[in-house]
Amino acid sequence: MSRYAAAKPYVLPDSLDELGGPTAGSVTLPRHIDWGPRYVYDLTDKADFRLMYERVIREAQTREDLEAYLDAMYLRKMWHDLFLPLPVKTAWEARFPALSEPGATTAAA
């Protein structure tokens, strides 16, 4: 694990129900979340959808960032497929234990 991932403070929502971000169309994340070359995430593409969620979870600076770009139902469905640093994965699962359970795709957290 990188020192950055271990030391970085991560933002978490108070409740997954607060997450009502887009689930269709195209999304371009703001520079404070995705500072690389400008990229448009096509939410009909599973790989793009997962990549956007990984970036938002890792780099969000406020709860508003999470609320604007993540959707609770889709987060539950893809949680086990996301590639996240252990500290952020652990923090989310500690706050929302249903995410770590088998069958989390239908669990209400």
Secondary structure, DSSP 4 states (H G I P E B T S, - for coil): --HHHHH------S-GGG-B---SSEE---TTT--SS---EETTSHHHHHHHHHHHHHH--SHHHHHHH-BHHHHHHHGGG----HHHHHHHHHH-GGGGSTTTTT---
